[in-house]
């Protein structure tokens, strides 16, 4: 499941950079991956008593 979401997000990023899809279309494909990534980041940060490293849509696109 996670690999499918990750693959879809990276494909959407590539397509957006090439201009094949719009920003809104890319955002709908990428948001589930960002949510999973940020949740996992918070879990790991809490375990080691650190601040989580989160990503945003704009940061992921860059």
C-alpha positions as CSV (number, residue, x, y, z in Angstrom):
1,X,0.0,0.0,0.0
2,X,2.7,2.5,1.0
3,X,4.8,1.7,-2.0
4,X,1.8,2.3,-4.3
5,X,1.1,5.7,-2.8
6,X,4.8,6.6,-2.9
7,X,5.1,5.5,-6.6
8,X,2.0,7.5,-7.5
9,X,3.4,10.6,-5.7
10,X,6.7,10.5,-7.5
11,X,5.1,9.9,-10.9
12,X,2.7,12.9,-10.3
13,X,5.7,15.1,-9.3
14,X,7.5,14.1,-12.5
15,X,4.4,14.7,-14.7
16,X,3.8,18.1,-13.0
17,X,7.4,19.1,-13.7
18,X,7.0,18.1,-17.3
19,X,3.8,20.1,-17.5
20,X,1.6,17.1,-18.3
21,X,-0.8,17.6,-15.4
22,X,-1.9,20.7,-13.5
23,X,-0.9,21.7,-9.9
24,X,-4.4,20.7,-8.6
25,X,-4.1,17.2,-10.2
26,X,-0.6,16.7,-8.8
27,X,-1.8,17.8,-5.4
28,X,-4.5,15.2,-5.3
29,X,-2.0,12.4,-6.1
30,X,0.7,13.7,-3.7
31,X,-1.3,14.6,-0.6
32,X,-1.8,11.0,0.7
33,X,2.0,10.4,0.5
34,X,2.7,13.7,2.4
35,X,0.2,12.8,5.1
36,X,1.8,9.3,5.6
37,X,5.3,10.7,5.6
38,X,4.5,13.4,8.1
39,X,2.7,11.0,10.4
40,X,5.7,8.6,10.4
41,X,8.0,11.5,10.9
42,X,6.1,12.5,14.1
43,X,6.1,8.9,15.4
44,X,9.9,8.7,15.0
45,X,10.5,12.2,16.4
46,X,8.3,11.4,19.5
47,X,10.2,8.1,20.0
48,X,13.6,9.9,20.1
49,X,12.3,13.1,21.7
50,X,13.1,15.3,18.7
51,X,11.3,17.8,16.5
52,X,9.7,16.1,13.4
53,X,11.0,16.9,9.9
54,X,7.8,17.5,7.9
55,X,7.4,18.0,4.2
56,X,5.0,20.3,2.4
57,X,3.5,20.1,-1.1
58,X,5.8,22.9,-2.4
59,X,8.8,21.3,-0.7
60,X,8.1,17.9,-2.3
61,X,7.6,19.4,-5.8
62,X,11.0,21.1,-5.6
